Amino acid sequence: MSVITILTYSKEVTTQNLNPEAREALLKRLRRIEGQVRGLHKMAEEGRTCDEILIQMDATRKAMASASLTLLQEFLGVFAGQLAQDKAGGIKVEEVTDMLRRFTQ
């Protein structure tokens, strides 16, 4: 299976393909992150110290990374299910590794 095939499959997987609980958990996390970003904006408007803002920015970045990883795990579950139904055969570990590297950088 080629990388092109992997990318084709990846474009077919949307958040609508996720199980409802995982989708709702993702949306909840994103709403929380949205609140963190609004809080950062307010901190900057209020003239809070750079140190305080940077600490909150780091927390927001980590929350985004965590949400990204969760979405990626869910994507791989759906993706693996699609591949299992595909009669074309297996997938090379290197191809999945390359895809993961692209999505996590």
C-alpha positions as a LaTeX table, in Angstrom:
\begin{tabular}{lrrr}
\hline
Residue & $x$ (\AA) & $y$ (\AA) & $z$ (\AA) \\
\hline
Met1 & 0.00 & 0.00 & 0.00 \\
Ser2 & 1.39 & 3.38 & $-0.96$ \\
Val3 & 1.58 & 6.59 & 1.03 \\
Ile4 & $-0.91$ & 8.02 & $-1.48$ \\
Thr5 & $-3.38$ & 5.31 & $-0.47$ \\
Ile6 & $-2.84$ & 6.14 & 3.21 \\
Leu7 & $-3.46$ & 9.81 & 2.57 \\
Thr8 & $-6.58$ & 8.95 & 0.56 \\
Tyr9 & $-7.89$ & 6.92 & 3.49 \\
Ser10 & $-6.95$ & 9.69 & 5.91 \\
Lys11 & $-9.03$ & 12.21 & 3.95 \\
Glu12 & $-12.04$ & 9.91 & 4.23 \\
Val13 & $-11.87$ & 9.85 & 8.03 \\
Thr14 & $-13.67$ & 12.78 & 9.65 \\
Thr15 & $-14.75$ & 13.49 & 13.20 \\
Gln16 & $-18.14$ & 12.14 & 12.11 \\
Asn17 & $-16.47$ & 8.69 & 11.84 \\
Leu18 & $-15.40$ & 8.74 & 15.49 \\
Asn19 & $-17.47$ & 6.99 & 18.09 \\
Pro20 & $-19.86$ & 9.49 & 19.68 \\
Glu21 & $-18.17$ & 9.44 & 23.09 \\
Ala22 & $-14.73$ & 10.14 & 21.62 \\
Arg23 & $-16.12$ & 12.91 & 19.43 \\
Glu24 & $-17.88$ & 14.58 & 22.37 \\
Ala25 & $-14.74$ & 14.28 & 24.53 \\
Leu26 & $-12.71$ & 15.92 & 21.76 \\
Leu27 & $-15.21$ & 18.76 & 21.41 \\
Lys28 & $-15.21$ & 19.26 & 25.18 \\
Arg29 & $-11.40$ & 19.47 & 25.21 \\
Leu30 & $-11.44$ & 21.97 & 22.35 \\
Arg31 & $-13.96$ & 24.14 & 24.18 \\
Arg32 & $-11.70$ & 24.08 & 27.23 \\
Ile33 & $-8.71$ & 25.06 & 25.08 \\
Glu34 & $-10.77$ & 27.84 & 23.53 \\
Gly35 & $-11.42$ & 29.14 & 27.05 \\
Gln36 & $-7.71$ & 28.99 & 27.81 \\
Val37 & $-6.95$ & 31.08 & 24.73 \\
Arg38 & $-9.60$ & 33.63 & 25.70 \\
Gly39 & $-7.99$ & 33.73 & 29.15 \\
Leu40 & $-4.61$ & 34.43 & 27.56 \\
His41 & $-6.09$ & 37.31 & 25.62 \\
Lys42 & $-7.60$ & 38.72 & 28.80 \\
Met43 & $-4.29$ & 38.34 & 30.67 \\
Ala44 & $-2.51$ & 40.31 & 27.94 \\
Glu45 & $-5.17$ & 43.03 & 28.01 \\
Glu46 & $-4.89$ & 43.29 & 31.80 \\
Gly47 & $-1.12$ & 43.70 & 31.63 \\
Arg48 & $-0.22$ & 40.48 & 33.45 \\
Thr49 & 3.46 & 39.57 & 33.61 \\
Cys50 & 5.13 & 37.82 & 30.71 \\
Asp51 & 6.01 & 34.94 & 33.04 \\
Glu52 & 2.35 & 34.39 & 33.97 \\
Ile53 & 1.26 & 34.54 & 30.35 \\
Leu54 & 4.03 & 32.20 & 29.19 \\
Ile55 & 3.08 & 29.65 & 31.84 \\
Gln56 & $-0.51$ & 29.71 & 30.61 \\
Met57 & 0.64 & 29.54 & 26.97 \\
Asp58 & 2.66 & 26.44 & 27.80 \\
Ala59 & $-0.37$ & 24.86 & 29.46 \\
Thr60 & $-2.46$ & 25.68 & 26.39 \\
Arg61 & 0.18 & 24.22 & 24.08 \\
Lys62 & 0.25 & 21.01 & 26.14 \\
Ala63 & $-3.54$ & 20.82 & 26.05 \\
Met64 & $-3.46$ & 21.16 & 22.25 \\
Ala65 & $-0.79$ & 18.46 & 22.00 \\
Ser66 & $-2.88$ & 16.15 & 24.17 \\
Ala67 & $-6.02$ & 16.81 & 22.10 \\
Ser68 & $-4.02$ & 16.21 & 18.91 \\
Leu69 & $-2.73$ & 12.90 & 20.21 \\
Thr70 & $-6.22$ & 11.82 & 21.24 \\
Leu71 & $-7.60$ & 12.70 & 17.81 \\
Leu72 & $-4.71$ & 10.88 & 16.15 \\
Gln73 & $-5.38$ & 7.75 & 18.24 \\
Glu74 & $-9.05$ & 7.83 & 17.30 \\
Phe75 & $-8.15$ & 8.42 & 13.65 \\
Leu76 & $-5.84$ & 5.40 & 13.68 \\
Gly77 & $-8.60$ & 3.24 & 15.15 \\
Val78 & $-11.01$ & 4.22 & 12.37 \\
Phe79 & $-8.23$ & 4.03 & 9.79 \\
Ala80 & $-7.23$ & 0.52 & 10.92 \\
Gly81 & $-10.84$ & $-0.59$ & 10.65 \\
Gln82 & $-11.01$ & 0.71 & 7.09 \\
Leu83 & $-7.76$ & $-1.03$ & 6.21 \\
Ala84 & $-9.01$ & $-4.30$ & 7.71 \\
Gln85 & $-11.94$ & $-4.16$ & 5.30 \\
Asp86 & $-9.65$ & $-3.39$ & 2.36 \\
Lys87 & $-8.84$ & $-6.45$ & 0.26 \\
Ala88 & $-5.63$ & $-4.82$ & $-1.05$ \\
Gly89 & $-3.58$ & $-6.15$ & 1.84 \\
Gly90 & $-1.50$ & $-4.88$ & 4.71 \\
Ile91 & 0.30 & $-1.68$ & 5.40 \\
Lys92 & 3.99 & $-1.16$ & 6.00 \\
Val93 & 5.11 & 0.03 & 9.43 \\
Glu94 & 7.37 & 2.63 & 7.81 \\
Glu95 & 4.41 & 4.17 & 6.01 \\
Val96 & 2.40 & 4.52 & 9.22 \\
Thr97 & 5.46 & 5.90 & 11.00 \\
Asp98 & 5.92 & 8.54 & 8.30 \\
Met99 & 2.27 & 9.50 & 8.55 \\
Leu100 & 2.48 & 9.80 & 12.35 \\
Arg101 & 5.60 & 11.92 & 12.07 \\
Arg102 & 3.84 & 14.27 & 9.64 \\
Phe103 & 0.80 & 14.69 & 11.88 \\
Thr104 & 2.70 & 15.14 & 15.14 \\
Gln105 & 5.30 & 17.72 & 14.09 \\
\hline
\end{tabular}
